[in-house]
């Protein structure tokens, strides 16, 4: 199984507690107030680009998750991608889930050896033939599962040269394959941050003069890959999802900076802050469990909506939450669904959000003139567009307690504006005609404004 909330060796493991109450609610009303500030023209992103970023980790490859109910759950939540353990016995299961739910698949391996290089390549070719392949991925958390290459086994306190050589060989094999060469390769997760010797895993391609043990120009991956679990604080804090997705340094997060900027274990130098801001990136595990001293289902559901939006807004191509459904042991409570595949609040709210944004076409490029004057630091926005031309403006607040009143200045009069709250349902909670601005009272989750005409 995959691990979660792994702290650096010098850090004590912290248990999540539910010590901060969360309030919510939304008050929306029609505003005829003239715009208070000049609105900015913002380029929209196709709504499908955001929807296509939504992923979850499954355990079909370990024989834990049943393919059929898993497919039903994935389709209900609107999840587009799954990440799983690459066991060849379950290849047809993933293809079946793809046919049932439309998801695409990325496979990883824990503790691979030389023979494990051709195996995922073969499976991925078959997934690609079925239209089910999303990407390729290197070894899962080599800080927890040793990698063997050409008879040498990586040692957590000695060397990661086998990890580096395995990843280099894997990348070269994928990029020389006529079928797979056009698919992206995700880096080995946690490898850069945890390397005990400077083999250069904190880079996608080792730059000239990096001073690493592996030679300059060594190519490892197309995307940086982190496990930025959000459960690294004892309770939810303001701006938690936003800071967790930030490529710059925050002492409590395990994100891009400590894996690819200055590594968390030995402090090896990687990319500059400016380079980190544009580094292609994915999260292949993140999450926070419910139950006991963890989150309530309500807290998890609201936080996960913020998480998917914040990750995408801050440049993550894909975000995989750990995991699809609750299991036992250390995996208890992490699921979007319970052990019987019934949706928890996180699955219900995600279903509502993906249903509100659902779009089968390709959006035309477009810009919308809008602004949110004087926004609190916890309020964020993401402009999307559907293929029918409608703009979908997600506005979310990451405030733990209380609310903030903001006004969205639309920069002119629009024929129709509908406001949706995914924690309430999929029908609009307000509809405005000839709206110029809309005031919102926001607490701890997103609302979606659909702007037409």
N, C-alpha and C positions, 0 to 999 in steps of 0.2 A: 504494500500500500504506500501511498504518498504520505509525506509528513507535512505538518503545518505548524505555523508560528514557531519556527526554529530560530532561536536566538543565537547570537555570537557566543562562543564559549565563555567569554568574560562576563556575560550578562546572566543574572538569575532568571529562571523561567517565571513569568508572571501569569497568574490566573486572571481571566476576565471576570469582572464583577458588575452587577447591575446596581450601581450606587447612585446614578444620576437619573432622575425622572425625565421622561420625554413628553413634551406636550405637542399637540398638533392642532390642525384645523385650518380652514381657509375661508376668507371672506372676500368675495369678489362683487363689484358693483360697477355699473356703467358710468363712465366718466366723460363729461363734455368739457373738461378743463382743457384749455389750450396747452400745447406742449411747453414744458418749462425750460427746455434746453434744446439746442440744435441736435437733431438725431444724426447718427452715424450710419453710413451705408456699409452693410455687413454681407459678405459672400456666404451663401448657404451651402451646406454639404448635403448630398443626396441622402434621404432618410434610410435608404437601404444600406448605405455605407455604415451607418450607426448600427442598424439591426444586424448586419453581418459581423459586427464585432462581438456579439454576445455569445459566450461559450460557457461550458460547464464540464467538470471532470466526472467521468463515469467509471464504473468498475466491472464492465462487461468482460474485459480481458482477464479478469481474475475470477470469473464465474460467480461474482457476487450480485451484479445487477442483471435482471432478466431482460432480454432484448425487447420483447413485445410491450410490456408495461413501461419500460424505459422510453420507447419510441412515443407512446401515448403521452407520457409526461413531458417529453421534450417538445412535442407539437403543441401541447396546451400552453406551455410557458413561452413559446415563440423563440426558443433557443436554436441558434443556427449552427453551432459547432460543438463537438465533443472531443475531449482528450482522454486517452485511455492507455493502459498497459499493453504493449505489443505482443500478445500471445497469438501465434498463428492459428491455434485451434478455434479462435473466435472471429476469423476473418469474415465468414459468411454472416455472422451475427451483426457486425458493423455495417455490412452492405445492406442487410435487411432493415436495420434501423434507418439507414440513409433513405431507402425506398419509402419507408413508412412516414418518416418525419422530415425528410429533406435536409438533414444535417450533414455536415462534412466532418472529416475525422483527421486528427493528428495523433500519432502513436509515439510513445516514449518507452524507455527501458531503464530499469534500475539495476546497476551493477553489471553492465554488458562486458563481453569479451570480444575477441577478434571475429568469432563466428556470428556475433550479433550484428555485424555490419551488413552482410548481404540479406539477412532475414527481414529487417524493416524495409529495405529497398524492394525486395520481392513483394511483400505485402502491400506496400504503397503503390507499386505498379498496378496491382490488381484493384486496389481502391480507386486509383485514377481511371482505370478502364470502366468502372461502374459509375464514374462521376462523383465519387464519395470522398476524394482526397482533398484536404485543406492544405497541409504543409508537412514537413519532416521536422523531427526534433532530436537533439542529442541526448546524452545520458541524463536521467533524472537525479538531481541532487547527489553528485558524487562525493559530497562531504558526508553523506550518510551511507552510500553504497559504493564500494570501491570498484574501479574500472580496471580491467586487465587488457593489455595490448602488447602483443609480441612477447609474451611470457613475463612481462613486468606488471605488477599490481600497484595501483596507486595507494599511497598511505597518507592519511589525513594530516599527520604531523611531519611528513617528510617530503613527498613529491607528488605533483599532479601531472608529471610528464606523460604517463599512460592516458590520462584524460585528454590532454592536449593532442596527443598523436592520434588517438581514436577519433576525436572530433574533426581533426584535419582530414583524416582518411575518409570519414563518413561524408564530409562536405564535398570532397573531390569526387567521390563515387556518384553522389547525387547529381552534381553539376555536369558530369560526363555521360549521364544516362539520357538517352534520347526522349524518354517519356517524362522523366522527373525533373529535368534540368530547368524547367520553367516554374517549378513550385518553390516557394520559399523554404529555407532551412532556419529553424529556431535554434538558438544557442543552447548549450547544456545549462540547465537551471542551477543557480547557486554556485556554479563552478568558479566564476571570476572572483566573487567576494570571498570565497572560502579557500582559495588556493594557498598552500603553505610556502610554495616557491614561485617565483615570478615567471610562469610559463606563458603569460600573455593572454589568458582566458578572459581578461577584462576588456578585450577588444573583439570586434567582428573580424577585422583584418589588422594584423599587427603593423603599425606604422613604422616608417624608417626612423631609426634612432631611439626606439622604445627601450632598448636595453634588456629585453626579455630573454629567457632561456631558449625559447623557440625563435626561429629566424624571422627577420623583418619580412613582411609580405605574406606571412602565414594566414590563410583564410579559414575561418571557423564557421561563420554563419551569416545569414542575411538580416536577422532580427536579434536584438538583445532580448534576454528571457529572464524575468524575475518571478519570484514567489513572494510578492509584497503583501503578505497576510495583514489584514486590517486589525486583527485581534491582538496587537502588541501594546495595548494600553489597558488598564484595569476597567475602564469604562469609556463610553463614547464621549468624544470631545468635539468642540466646535471645529468645523472644517475638516473633519476626520477623513472623509473620502478624498477630498481635494488635496490635502497634504500628503496622503498616502500615495497619490498618483504623481506628485511633484517630482521632476527629475533632479531637483537640487536637494541638498542635505537637510534632513530632519532627524534628530537624534533617536527618535522612537521607531522610525520606519525602516523597512528592509527593501528599499526601492532601487531605482536606477543608479543613484549616486554611489551607494556602498557596494554595488556590484561592478560598475563600469566607470566610476569616477575615481574614488579612492577606496580600495577594497577593505571590507570591514575586518578581515582577520589580520592581515599583515600590513595594511596601508600602502599597497603597491599603487603607483600612479596609473590612471587610465585616461579617459577623455576629459577635456576641459568642460567647464560649465556650459559654455557656448555650444560645444559639440554635443553634450548630453541633451540639450534642448531639442535637437533635431534628429537624434539617434533613433533609427527604426526600432520599435519595441513591442513586446507582447508580455502579458502576464499569464502564465499557465497555471498558477494556483493563487487564490486569495479567498478569504472568507472569515467567518466568525460564527461559532456555534450558538445554538439556543439551548435553554434548559439549565437548571441548577444556578450557578453563579454567573452564567453567561448572559446572553441577550434574551429578551422575550421575543416571541415570534413577530410581534408588531415592530419592535426595534430593528430586527434583522431585515424585515421586509422593506422598511423605509430606507435603511442604510444601503441596502443593495441597489435600489434604484439610483441613489446618489452615486454609488460606486461605479456602476456601468457608465453613467453620464460623465463623471469626472475623469475616468480613465480615458474615454474616447476624446474628450475635449483637450486633454493634456498629451495626446499623441499616441496612445496605445492602439495598435491596429486590431488586436484581439485581447479579450479579457475572459479568462476561464475561472469561474467561481468553483471552489472546492466545497461541496460536491452535489451530485444530483439528489441523492436521498440519504436519510439518516441510516447510520450503521452503528455497530457496537464499539466498545473500547474507546480508543482515542478519537474515533470518527463520530462519536455520538453527538447528535445535534447539528452537524454541519450541513445537512441536506436542505435543498430548496423544497423537497418533498419529505414526508415522513417515511418510515420503513415500509409502509404498505402502499407507497406511491400516491398517497393523498396529498394535495398541495398544502403546504404551509403558507403563511401570509406572504413570504417572499416569492413563492411561485405564483400566487394569486395576483399580487401587485405587478410582477413582471409580465404575466399574461395580459393584464389590463394595459400596461404601457405598450407592449408590442402590438396589441390589437388596435390601440389608438393610432399608432404610427404605421400600421400595416400598409404596404404598397407593393404591387407586383411589377410596376414599370420602372423605368430608369428616369430619374429626375433631370430636367433641363437645368443648365447653369442659371443662377439668378442671384440677385442681391435684394436686400430689404433695408430700408432706412428706418432704424429704430435705435433707441437708447434707453438705459435705465439710469436716470440721474441720481447721483450720490448713493450708489448701492452700498449696503453694508459689506464688510469683508467676507461674510459667509454666504452671500448671494452670487450665484453663477448662472450663466445662460449658454445655450447651444442652439444655433439656428440650423434647421434642417428643411429640406424641400421634397415634396412628393412629385410624382410624375405628372399629376394633373395640374401642377403649378402652384398648389397651395403651400404656404410656408408653415412649418411646425416649429414654434419657438418654445423650447423647454427652459423653464426658469426654476431653479431649485435653491433652497436654503439649507445650509448645514449648521443650523443653530440647535444646540441641545435643549435649551430652555427658552420659552417665550416665543415671540413672533417679531417679524419686521414688516413694516408697511413700505411697499415700493410702488412706483408707477412706471409702467412700460409706455414710453412715448413712441408712437408708431410713425412719426414723421409725416403724417398726412392722414387723410380719411380713407378707411378701408371698408369695402362693402359689407363684409361679414367677419366677425371674430367669434370663435367658439373656444371656451376654456374647459379643459378636462383635468380631472384629478384622479390619477391611477390608483390611489388608495380608497377611492369611492366606487369607481366602476369605469365603464367604457363609454358611457353617454356623457355629452357635455353638461356641465353643471351651470354654465351661463352661456347665453348667446347674445351677441351685440350686433346691431346694425349701424353702419356708418360711424364706426368707432375711430377716434383719433388717439386715444390713450386709454389704458386700462390699469386701474390700481389693484394691487394684489396684497393680501396679507399672508405671508409665508412663514412656515415654521421649520420643519425638518425633512422635507421631501419635495419632489418636483411637481409642478403643474405644466400642462402643455397648452399653448395658445395656437389654435389653427387660424391662420390669417388668409383670407381669400379676397381677391379683387382690390 
